[in-house]
Amino acid sequence: MREFDVVIYGATGFTGRLVAEHLAQTYPTGVRWAMAGRSLTKLEEVRALIGAPADTPLITADSDDPASLRAMVERATVVITTVGPYQLYGSELVAACAATGTGYVDLCGEPAWMRHMIDAHEAEARRTGARIVFSCGFDSIPFDLGVLTLQEAAKARYGKPAPRVKGRVRSMQGTFSGGTAASLKATLAAAARDPAIVRLLTSPFALTPGFTGAHQPTGLIPEYDATLQAWVAPFVMAPINTKNVHRTNVLLGEAYGADFVYDEMMVAGLGDIGKAAAEAIARFNPFAGDKGPKPGEGPSKAERDAGHYDILFVGIMPDGSRLDTVVTGDRDPGYGSTSKMIAETALCLVEDGTTRGGIWTPGALLGATLRDRLIAKAGLGFVTS
């Protein structure tokens, strides 16, 4: 029994503060949690700002001080970290959690770093029982659990999984987080220094060492999707989401099939207008320039509350039969929904209580249990037809 169920590392950052606020408001009792960061003064300010109890414990820890990280994780059942880019600030924390058997959840969308952590720490995490779970926000929980939900329905209806699944973002209101933009820029800088990173970024199976499946669509150019009878465009989060979905498949013993094919794109519209919109989306870089939020910044509560997303997953069976799963979220994807998802994933790990150590995806480790929790506590919906 550790001192805390959950420690939020990075609680003074914008997203970390939202995670702490969710715990304070949703679990006024019953969850033993603490806030951690570099500055005790800033932690005290955030504790007061979000209305957390005055006796909410505060821990000072710094990514540049491995001893402080070790001391922090030894007190926690699960550590939530919102301190990114993870390739710059996350490696020592993963190592500390793997060594001490501590649960770990993050918001990582950095596949080259994730693969490095898998290679470096999976054996140790299995040995100690540490459950390390990457990508517990908008990238990639709605997509990971959306495919899982569809495949459960396919097996129930047809006796086997759908060999072809299309993920299609139909609507999305809200901004990407400043941390996401910073992570992408750090990844591109690392790729410029190391060509091996480029190979990982472009491989659909970068997170499945030892496994390479069927040829996958790139999703990099606009196209007419005959299944939806609409034009679709590249989706900026697809390069990380698709890798996580393939990792889930492998971790579940190729539950979706060894030749499973999956891609993600955005629905742009119908006819010539849809084609023009798809081409415009393909040219647009949401992370270009300095328009987006910086790490530590983000939208107002009204803007977060007005956000939403709707994602369609289409499963196509060998005989042409089709089934659909729709995943929805009731807040903006980058902040409001993400902060609730990572908090509930951490609590799911706490309550799951298993010692299946290793480096996991949310879908492979927690699956339907997490899905039910997100429906009840985080404003997500899953509907299959």
C-alpha beads as a LAMMPS data file, in Angstrom:
LAMMPS data file: protein, C-alpha beads

385 atoms
384 bonds

1 atom types
1 bond types

-500.0 500.0 xlo xhi
-500.0 500.0 ylo yhi
-500.0 500.0 zlo zhi

Masses

1 110.0

Atoms # bond

1 1 1 0.000 0.000 0.000
2 1 1 1.529 3.272 -1.147
3 1 1 0.899 6.598 0.557
4 1 1 -1.054 7.987 -2.420
5 1 1 -3.331 6.409 -4.997
6 1 1 -2.363 9.062 -7.546
7 1 1 0.305 11.748 -7.824
8 1 1 -0.139 14.380 -10.544
9 1 1 3.324 15.377 -11.751
10 1 1 3.162 18.687 -13.601
11 1 1 0.167 19.988 -11.667
12 1 1 1.259 23.606 -12.154
13 1 1 0.990 23.329 -15.951
14 1 1 -2.258 24.074 -17.768
15 1 1 -3.313 20.478 -18.415
16 1 1 -1.964 19.236 -15.083
17 1 1 -4.072 21.832 -13.325
18 1 1 -7.179 20.614 -15.157
19 1 1 -6.396 17.034 -14.075
20 1 1 -6.075 18.158 -10.453
21 1 1 -9.297 20.138 -10.744
22 1 1 -11.118 17.054 -12.063
23 1 1 -9.952 14.962 -9.110
24 1 1 -10.803 17.683 -6.588
25 1 1 -14.313 18.164 -7.961
26 1 1 -15.203 14.579 -8.858
27 1 1 -13.621 12.776 -5.893
28 1 1 -13.843 15.011 -2.814
29 1 1 -13.414 11.830 -0.781
30 1 1 -12.205 8.312 -1.417
31 1 1 -9.111 9.039 -3.515
32 1 1 -5.736 9.723 -1.896
33 1 1 -3.957 12.086 -4.251
34 1 1 -1.179 14.641 -4.283
35 1 1 0.128 17.359 -6.592
36 1 1 3.764 17.465 -7.673
37 1 1 5.998 19.879 -9.548
38 1 1 9.196 21.872 -9.385
39 1 1 7.919 24.849 -7.360
40 1 1 6.208 24.514 -3.993
41 1 1 4.964 28.108 -4.250
42 1 1 3.293 27.465 -7.616
43 1 1 1.776 24.233 -6.321
44 1 1 0.260 26.154 -3.413
45 1 1 -1.162 28.712 -5.861
46 1 1 -2.764 26.029 -8.025
47 1 1 -4.189 24.221 -5.001
48 1 1 -5.958 27.427 -3.968
49 1 1 -6.997 28.315 -7.523
50 1 1 -8.820 25.022 -8.173
51 1 1 -10.455 24.948 -4.747
52 1 1 -8.719 21.780 -3.597
53 1 1 -8.672 21.138 0.155
54 1 1 -5.968 23.121 1.923
55 1 1 -4.423 19.891 3.186
56 1 1 -4.007 18.393 -0.311
57 1 1 -0.397 17.115 -0.185
58 1 1 2.255 18.808 -2.320
59 1 1 5.494 17.200 -3.536
60 1 1 8.492 18.911 -5.115
61 1 1 10.176 16.942 -7.892
62 1 1 12.184 17.852 -10.980
63 1 1 12.893 15.942 -14.184
64 1 1 16.541 17.032 -13.867
65 1 1 16.807 15.410 -10.429
66 1 1 16.369 11.607 -10.687
67 1 1 16.530 11.195 -6.903
68 1 1 13.525 13.501 -6.460
69 1 1 11.590 11.534 -9.081
70 1 1 12.423 8.246 -7.368
71 1 1 11.283 9.624 -4.014
72 1 1 8.025 10.806 -5.580
73 1 1 7.121 7.598 -7.399
74 1 1 7.829 5.431 -4.356
75 1 1 4.948 7.204 -2.601
76 1 1 2.416 6.605 -5.413
77 1 1 0.415 3.701 -6.757
78 1 1 0.113 5.580 -10.081
79 1 1 1.853 8.705 -11.355
80 1 1 0.095 10.943 -13.873
81 1 1 2.594 13.018 -15.823
82 1 1 1.659 15.966 -18.008
83 1 1 5.280 17.176 -18.239
84 1 1 6.217 17.089 -21.904
85 1 1 7.669 16.899 -24.436
86 1 1 8.339 13.495 -22.945
87 1 1 11.443 12.927 -25.054
88 1 1 12.936 15.922 -23.248
89 1 1 11.535 15.491 -19.739
90 1 1 10.082 11.990 -19.412
91 1 1 12.790 9.338 -19.656
92 1 1 13.997 9.424 -16.046
93 1 1 10.421 9.226 -14.767
94 1 1 9.636 6.119 -16.844
95 1 1 12.851 4.528 -15.606
96 1 1 11.959 5.299 -11.986
97 1 1 8.442 3.860 -12.345
98 1 1 9.708 0.716 -14.082
99 1 1 12.305 0.151 -11.345
100 1 1 9.886 0.649 -8.438
101 1 1 6.802 -1.116 -9.774
102 1 1 4.867 2.159 -9.925
103 1 1 1.983 2.699 -12.339
104 1 1 2.481 5.424 -14.932
105 1 1 0.151 7.245 -17.349
106 1 1 0.962 10.087 -19.731
107 1 1 -0.346 12.033 -22.733
108 1 1 2.461 11.044 -25.074
109 1 1 2.137 11.355 -28.834
110 1 1 5.841 10.860 -29.523
111 1 1 6.222 7.400 -31.108
112 1 1 10.010 7.374 -31.491
113 1 1 10.477 8.101 -27.782
114 1 1 7.793 5.559 -26.870
115 1 1 9.617 2.873 -28.847
116 1 1 12.863 3.778 -27.097
117 1 1 11.135 3.394 -23.717
118 1 1 9.663 0.032 -24.764
119 1 1 13.082 -1.250 -25.771
120 1 1 14.754 0.113 -22.630
121 1 1 12.227 -0.640 -19.874
122 1 1 9.604 -3.219 -20.816
123 1 1 11.526 -6.159 -19.354
124 1 1 12.095 -4.316 -16.081
125 1 1 8.440 -3.223 -15.886
126 1 1 7.338 -6.825 -16.331
127 1 1 9.715 -7.904 -13.588
128 1 1 8.559 -5.313 -11.051
129 1 1 4.865 -5.284 -12.015
130 1 1 4.984 -1.641 -13.150
131 1 1 2.080 -0.889 -15.475
132 1 1 3.275 1.853 -17.826
133 1 1 0.577 3.226 -20.115
134 1 1 1.320 5.817 -22.785
135 1 1 -1.091 8.000 -24.788
136 1 1 -3.957 8.356 -22.300
137 1 1 -5.537 11.499 -23.780
138 1 1 -7.238 12.360 -27.062
139 1 1 -4.276 10.634 -28.581
140 1 1 -5.070 7.860 -28.411
141 1 1 -7.901 6.693 -26.130
142 1 1 -10.971 7.482 -28.309
143 1 1 -9.318 5.734 -31.265
144 1 1 -7.827 2.820 -29.325
145 1 1 -11.084 2.077 -27.506
146 1 1 -13.182 2.878 -30.583
147 1 1 -11.496 0.122 -32.585
148 1 1 -11.638 -2.231 -29.588
149 1 1 -15.380 -1.620 -29.234
150 1 1 -16.022 -2.180 -32.939
151 1 1 -14.021 -5.415 -32.941
152 1 1 -15.920 -6.717 -29.918
153 1 1 -19.138 -6.107 -31.854
154 1 1 -17.752 -7.754 -34.999
155 1 1 -16.831 -10.894 -33.068
156 1 1 -20.257 -10.986 -31.421
157 1 1 -22.103 -10.468 -34.710
158 1 1 -19.925 -12.317 -37.225
159 1 1 -17.744 -14.569 -35.085
160 1 1 -14.535 -12.876 -36.177
161 1 1 -12.923 -9.412 -36.210
162 1 1 -13.207 -6.965 -39.075
163 1 1 -10.011 -7.173 -41.152
164 1 1 -10.473 -3.582 -42.371
165 1 1 -11.385 -0.662 -40.127
166 1 1 -11.603 2.988 -41.110
167 1 1 -11.389 5.707 -38.447
168 1 1 -13.090 8.891 -39.655
169 1 1 -13.188 12.128 -37.637
170 1 1 -16.565 13.606 -38.545
171 1 1 -16.481 16.721 -36.356
172 1 1 -14.163 18.276 -33.821
173 1 1 -14.391 21.596 -31.974
174 1 1 -11.422 22.786 -29.975
175 1 1 -7.705 23.389 -30.198
176 1 1 -4.785 21.036 -29.930
177 1 1 -2.787 21.564 -26.771
178 1 1 0.392 23.595 -26.590
179 1 1 2.108 20.468 -25.314
180 1 1 1.107 18.582 -28.470
181 1 1 2.627 21.297 -30.640
182 1 1 5.812 21.339 -28.554
183 1 1 6.079 17.561 -28.770
184 1 1 5.745 17.609 -32.557
185 1 1 8.424 20.256 -32.877
186 1 1 10.754 18.291 -30.593
187 1 1 10.140 15.135 -32.617
188 1 1 10.903 16.874 -35.904
189 1 1 14.098 18.311 -34.422
190 1 1 15.154 14.853 -33.217
191 1 1 14.369 13.337 -36.632
192 1 1 16.588 15.910 -38.315
193 1 1 19.477 14.658 -36.168
194 1 1 18.763 10.925 -36.432
195 1 1 17.462 9.237 -39.643
196 1 1 16.450 6.162 -37.598
197 1 1 13.719 8.277 -35.997
198 1 1 12.278 9.020 -39.439
199 1 1 11.904 5.283 -40.068
200 1 1 10.012 4.885 -36.794
201 1 1 7.758 7.844 -37.518
202 1 1 6.798 6.479 -40.938
203 1 1 6.288 2.840 -39.915
204 1 1 2.751 1.816 -38.869
205 1 1 4.396 -0.899 -36.748
206 1 1 6.948 1.252 -34.921
207 1 1 5.426 0.234 -31.565
208 1 1 5.182 -3.505 -32.298
209 1 1 8.795 -4.727 -32.195
210 1 1 9.033 -8.118 -33.861
211 1 1 5.702 -7.792 -35.672
212 1 1 4.972 -6.366 -39.113
213 1 1 1.476 -6.771 -40.483
214 1 1 -0.229 -6.042 -43.785
215 1 1 0.471 -3.002 -45.940
216 1 1 -1.341 0.022 -44.493
217 1 1 -2.821 3.109 -46.199
218 1 1 -0.726 6.217 -45.587
219 1 1 -3.637 8.610 -45.091
220 1 1 -1.374 11.426 -46.295
221 1 1 -3.314 12.618 -49.343
222 1 1 -6.985 13.594 -49.821
223 1 1 -9.161 10.901 -51.338
224 1 1 -12.744 9.999 -52.090
225 1 1 -13.980 7.457 -49.559
226 1 1 -16.517 5.267 -51.340
227 1 1 -17.655 3.731 -48.042
228 1 1 -18.794 7.117 -46.741
229 1 1 -19.434 8.626 -50.193
230 1 1 -17.471 11.660 -49.046
231 1 1 -14.063 13.274 -49.441
232 1 1 -11.596 12.703 -46.630
233 1 1 -8.372 14.484 -45.706
234 1 1 -5.265 13.693 -43.642
235 1 1 -5.775 13.753 -39.860
236 1 1 -2.877 15.224 -37.936
237 1 1 -3.034 12.747 -35.025
238 1 1 -3.229 9.647 -37.232
239 1 1 0.525 8.906 -37.181
240 1 1 0.433 8.233 -33.427
241 1 1 -3.091 6.812 -33.110
242 1 1 -2.638 4.161 -35.785
243 1 1 0.597 2.944 -34.173
244 1 1 -1.151 2.579 -30.815
245 1 1 -4.062 0.681 -32.371
246 1 1 -1.641 -1.777 -33.977
247 1 1 0.183 -2.180 -30.651
248 1 1 -3.111 -2.994 -28.936
249 1 1 -3.778 -5.648 -31.568
250 1 1 -0.403 -7.274 -30.936
251 1 1 -0.603 -7.027 -27.127
252 1 1 -3.988 -8.771 -27.309
253 1 1 -2.504 -11.656 -29.258
254 1 1 -3.414 -10.280 -32.702
255 1 1 -7.049 -10.130 -31.650
256 1 1 -7.891 -8.027 -34.721
257 1 1 -6.036 -10.417 -37.021
258 1 1 -2.464 -10.644 -38.299
259 1 1 -3.482 -8.840 -41.519
260 1 1 -5.550 -6.096 -39.851
261 1 1 -5.655 -2.852 -41.874
262 1 1 -6.479 0.500 -40.250
263 1 1 -6.278 4.161 -41.158
264 1 1 -7.603 7.489 -39.880
265 1 1 -8.739 10.531 -41.850
266 1 1 -11.001 13.556 -41.443
267 1 1 -14.325 13.808 -43.261
268 1 1 -14.144 16.975 -45.391
269 1 1 -17.500 16.958 -47.195
270 1 1 -19.435 15.925 -50.289
271 1 1 -18.933 16.584 -53.979
272 1 1 -16.698 19.298 -55.382
273 1 1 -16.963 21.358 -52.197
274 1 1 -15.799 18.385 -50.165
275 1 1 -12.899 17.795 -52.531
276 1 1 -11.788 21.422 -52.255
277 1 1 -12.093 21.278 -48.465
278 1 1 -10.054 18.070 -48.306
279 1 1 -7.299 19.642 -50.388
280 1 1 -7.298 22.735 -48.169
281 1 1 -7.063 20.620 -45.009
282 1 1 -4.147 18.692 -46.500
283 1 1 -2.254 21.958 -47.063
284 1 1 -3.018 23.393 -43.612
285 1 1 -0.530 22.899 -40.788
286 1 1 -2.238 23.597 -37.427
287 1 1 1.156 23.767 -35.731
288 1 1 2.758 26.293 -38.105
289 1 1 3.888 29.638 -36.767
290 1 1 3.039 30.900 -33.298
291 1 1 -0.751 30.947 -33.533
292 1 1 -1.510 28.048 -31.199
293 1 1 -1.228 27.953 -27.426
294 1 1 2.177 27.618 -25.834
295 1 1 2.869 24.881 -23.282
296 1 1 1.204 26.050 -20.083
297 1 1 -1.487 28.013 -21.933
298 1 1 -4.924 26.967 -23.072
299 1 1 -8.536 27.893 -23.797
300 1 1 -10.993 29.325 -21.294
301 1 1 -13.480 27.127 -19.445
302 1 1 -16.270 28.366 -21.747
303 1 1 -14.231 27.387 -24.796
304 1 1 -13.412 23.972 -23.330
305 1 1 -17.034 23.355 -22.424
306 1 1 -18.173 24.311 -25.935
307 1 1 -15.808 21.776 -27.487
308 1 1 -16.683 18.283 -28.665
309 1 1 -15.712 15.530 -31.092
310 1 1 -17.408 12.790 -33.099
311 1 1 -15.426 9.898 -34.589
312 1 1 -16.886 7.157 -36.796
313 1 1 -15.243 3.736 -37.024
314 1 1 -16.360 1.595 -39.950
315 1 1 -15.644 -2.131 -39.887
316 1 1 -15.757 -3.912 -43.236
317 1 1 -16.064 -7.695 -43.269
318 1 1 -14.700 -9.935 -46.058
319 1 1 -18.182 -10.338 -47.559
320 1 1 -18.737 -6.577 -47.624
321 1 1 -20.908 -6.458 -44.506
322 1 1 -20.434 -3.273 -42.469
323 1 1 -20.793 -2.249 -38.865
324 1 1 -20.198 1.159 -37.297
325 1 1 -19.051 2.422 -33.910
326 1 1 -19.287 6.114 -33.030
327 1 1 -17.194 7.647 -30.258
328 1 1 -18.118 11.089 -28.944
329 1 1 -16.639 13.448 -26.370
330 1 1 -18.374 16.303 -24.563
331 1 1 -15.404 18.693 -24.235
332 1 1 -12.654 20.040 -26.449
333 1 1 -10.258 17.218 -27.315
334 1 1 -6.934 18.781 -26.369
335 1 1 -7.726 19.954 -22.851
336 1 1 -11.184 19.391 -21.388
337 1 1 -11.673 15.816 -22.574
338 1 1 -8.001 14.846 -22.328
339 1 1 -7.680 15.926 -18.694
340 1 1 -10.689 13.814 -17.712
341 1 1 -9.482 10.798 -19.702
342 1 1 -6.014 10.652 -18.162
343 1 1 -7.374 11.137 -14.633
344 1 1 -9.873 8.311 -15.038
345 1 1 -7.269 6.047 -16.657
346 1 1 -5.059 6.501 -13.599
347 1 1 -7.914 5.677 -11.241
348 1 1 -8.829 2.672 -13.376
349 1 1 -5.253 1.443 -12.903
350 1 1 -5.499 2.005 -9.155
351 1 1 -8.745 0.078 -8.860
352 1 1 -7.820 -2.598 -11.398
353 1 1 -5.169 -3.770 -8.984
354 1 1 -3.518 -6.212 -11.388
355 1 1 0.231 -6.732 -11.480
356 1 1 0.448 -7.303 -15.231
357 1 1 3.616 -5.303 -15.526
358 1 1 4.864 -4.009 -18.852
359 1 1 4.399 -1.137 -21.264
360 1 1 0.797 -1.077 -22.390
361 1 1 -1.824 0.737 -24.394
362 1 1 -5.035 1.724 -22.575
363 1 1 -7.070 -0.637 -24.759
364 1 1 -4.864 -3.680 -24.235
365 1 1 -4.528 -3.343 -20.457
366 1 1 -7.852 -1.847 -19.330
367 1 1 -10.207 -2.307 -22.297
368 1 1 -13.911 -2.405 -21.538
369 1 1 -13.364 -1.523 -17.866
370 1 1 -11.847 1.796 -18.857
371 1 1 -14.487 2.374 -21.515
372 1 1 -17.275 1.984 -18.952
373 1 1 -15.488 4.353 -16.597
374 1 1 -15.054 6.995 -19.296
375 1 1 -18.748 6.794 -20.144
376 1 1 -19.677 7.246 -16.487
377 1 1 -17.082 9.840 -15.458
378 1 1 -15.480 11.535 -18.468
379 1 1 -18.288 12.407 -20.891
380 1 1 -17.418 9.902 -23.625
381 1 1 -19.986 7.918 -25.596
382 1 1 -19.626 4.635 -27.507
383 1 1 -22.472 3.507 -29.762
384 1 1 -22.326 0.571 -32.194
385 1 1 -24.823 -0.112 -34.971

Bonds

1 1 1 2
2 1 2 3
3 1 3 4
4 1 4 5
5 1 5 6
6 1 6 7
7 1 7 8
8 1 8 9
9 1 9 10
10 1 10 11
11 1 11 12
12 1 12 13
13 1 13 14
14 1 14 15
15 1 15 16
16 1 16 17
17 1 17 18
18 1 18 19
19 1 19 20
20 1 20 21
21 1 21 22
22 1 22 23
23 1 23 24
24 1 24 25
25 1 25 26
26 1 26 27
27 1 27 28
28 1 28 29
29 1 29 30
30 1 30 31
31 1 31 32
32 1 32 33
33 1 33 34
34 1 34 35
35 1 35 36
36 1 36 37
37 1 37 38
38 1 38 39
39 1 39 40
40 1 40 41
41 1 41 42
42 1 42 43
43 1 43 44
44 1 44 45
45 1 45 46
46 1 46 47
47 1 47 48
48 1 48 49
49 1 49 50
50 1 50 51
51 1 51 52
52 1 52 53
53 1 53 54
54 1 54 55
55 1 55 56
56 1 56 57
57 1 57 58
58 1 58 59
59 1 59 60
60 1 60 61
61 1 61 62
62 1 62 63
63 1 63 64
64 1 64 65
65 1 65 66
66 1 66 67
67 1 67 68
68 1 68 69
69 1 69 70
70 1 70 71
71 1 71 72
72 1 72 73
73 1 73 74
74 1 74 75
75 1 75 76
76 1 76 77
77 1 77 78
78 1 78 79
79 1 79 80
80 1 80 81
81 1 81 82
82 1 82 83
83 1 83 84
84 1 84 85
85 1 85 86
86 1 86 87
87 1 87 88
88 1 88 89
89 1 89 90
90 1 90 91
91 1 91 92
92 1 92 93
93 1 93 94
94 1 94 95
95 1 95 96
96 1 96 97
97 1 97 98
98 1 98 99
99 1 99 100
100 1 100 101
101 1 101 102
102 1 102 103
103 1 103 104
104 1 104 105
105 1 105 106
106 1 106 107
107 1 107 108
108 1 108 109
109 1 109 110
110 1 110 111
111 1 111 112
112 1 112 113
113 1 113 114
114 1 114 115
115 1 115 116
116 1 116 117
117 1 117 118
118 1 118 119
119 1 119 120
120 1 120 121
121 1 121 122
122 1 122 123
123 1 123 124
124 1 124 125
125 1 125 126
126 1 126 127
127 1 127 128
128 1 128 129
129 1 129 130
130 1 130 131
131 1 131 132
132 1 132 133
133 1 133 134
134 1 134 135
135 1 135 136
136 1 136 137
137 1 137 138
138 1 138 139
139 1 139 140
140 1 140 141
141 1 141 142
142 1 142 143
143 1 143 144
144 1 144 145
145 1 145 146
146 1 146 147
147 1 147 148
148 1 148 149
149 1 149 150
150 1 150 151
151 1 151 152
152 1 152 153
153 1 153 154
154 1 154 155
155 1 155 156
156 1 156 157
157 1 157 158
158 1 158 159
159 1 159 160
160 1 160 161
161 1 161 162
162 1 162 163
163 1 163 164
164 1 164 165
165 1 165 166
166 1 166 167
167 1 167 168
168 1 168 169
169 1 169 170
170 1 170 171
171 1 171 172
172 1 172 173
173 1 173 174
174 1 174 175
175 1 175 176
176 1 176 177
177 1 177 178
178 1 178 179
179 1 179 180
180 1 180 181
181 1 181 182
182 1 182 183
183 1 183 184
184 1 184 185
185 1 185 186
186 1 186 187
187 1 187 188
188 1 188 189
189 1 189 190
190 1 190 191
191 1 191 192
192 1 192 193
193 1 193 194
194 1 194 195
195 1 195 196
196 1 196 197
197 1 197 198
198 1 198 199
199 1 199 200
200 1 200 201
201 1 201 202
202 1 202 203
203 1 203 204
204 1 204 205
205 1 205 206
206 1 206 207
207 1 207 208
208 1 208 209
209 1 209 210
210 1 210 211
211 1 211 212
212 1 212 213
213 1 213 214
214 1 214 215
215 1 215 216
216 1 216 217
217 1 217 218
218 1 218 219
219 1 219 220
220 1 220 221
221 1 221 222
222 1 222 223
223 1 223 224
224 1 224 225
225 1 225 226
226 1 226 227
227 1 227 228
228 1 228 229
229 1 229 230
230 1 230 231
231 1 231 232
232 1 232 233
233 1 233 234
234 1 234 235
235 1 235 236
236 1 236 237
237 1 237 238
238 1 238 239
239 1 239 240
240 1 240 241
241 1 241 242
242 1 242 243
243 1 243 244
244 1 244 245
245 1 245 246
246 1 246 247
247 1 247 248
248 1 248 249
249 1 249 250
250 1 250 251
251 1 251 252
252 1 252 253
253 1 253 254
254 1 254 255
255 1 255 256
256 1 256 257
257 1 257 258
258 1 258 259
259 1 259 260
260 1 260 261
261 1 261 262
262 1 262 263
263 1 263 264
264 1 264 265
265 1 265 266
266 1 266 267
267 1 267 268
268 1 268 269
269 1 269 270
270 1 270 271
271 1 271 272
272 1 272 273
273 1 273 274
274 1 274 275
275 1 275 276
276 1 276 277
277 1 277 278
278 1 278 279
279 1 279 280
280 1 280 281
281 1 281 282
282 1 282 283
283 1 283 284
284 1 284 285
285 1 285 286
286 1 286 287
287 1 287 288
288 1 288 289
289 1 289 290
290 1 290 291
291 1 291 292
292 1 292 293
293 1 293 294
294 1 294 295
295 1 295 296
296 1 296 297
297 1 297 298
298 1 298 299
299 1 299 300
300 1 300 301
301 1 301 302
302 1 302 303
303 1 303 304
304 1 304 305
305 1 305 306
306 1 306 307
307 1 307 308
308 1 308 309
309 1 309 310
310 1 310 311
311 1 311 312
312 1 312 313
313 1 313 314
314 1 314 315
315 1 315 316
316 1 316 317
317 1 317 318
318 1 318 319
319 1 319 320
320 1 320 321
321 1 321 322
322 1 322 323
323 1 323 324
324 1 324 325
325 1 325 326
326 1 326 327
327 1 327 328
328 1 328 329
329 1 329 330
330 1 330 331
331 1 331 332
332 1 332 333
333 1 333 334
334 1 334 335
335 1 335 336
336 1 336 337
337 1 337 338
338 1 338 339
339 1 339 340
340 1 340 341
341 1 341 342
342 1 342 343
343 1 343 344
344 1 344 345
345 1 345 346
346 1 346 347
347 1 347 348
348 1 348 349
349 1 349 350
350 1 350 351
351 1 351 352
352 1 352 353
353 1 353 354
354 1 354 355
355 1 355 356
356 1 356 357
357 1 357 358
358 1 358 359
359 1 359 360
360 1 360 361
361 1 361 362
362 1 362 363
363 1 363 364
364 1 364 365
365 1 365 366
366 1 366 367
367 1 367 368
368 1 368 369
369 1 369 370
370 1 370 371
371 1 371 372
372 1 372 373
373 1 373 374
374 1 374 375
375 1 375 376
376 1 376 377
377 1 377 378
378 1 378 379
379 1 379 380
380 1 380 381
381 1 381 382
382 1 382 383
383 1 383 384
384 1 384 385
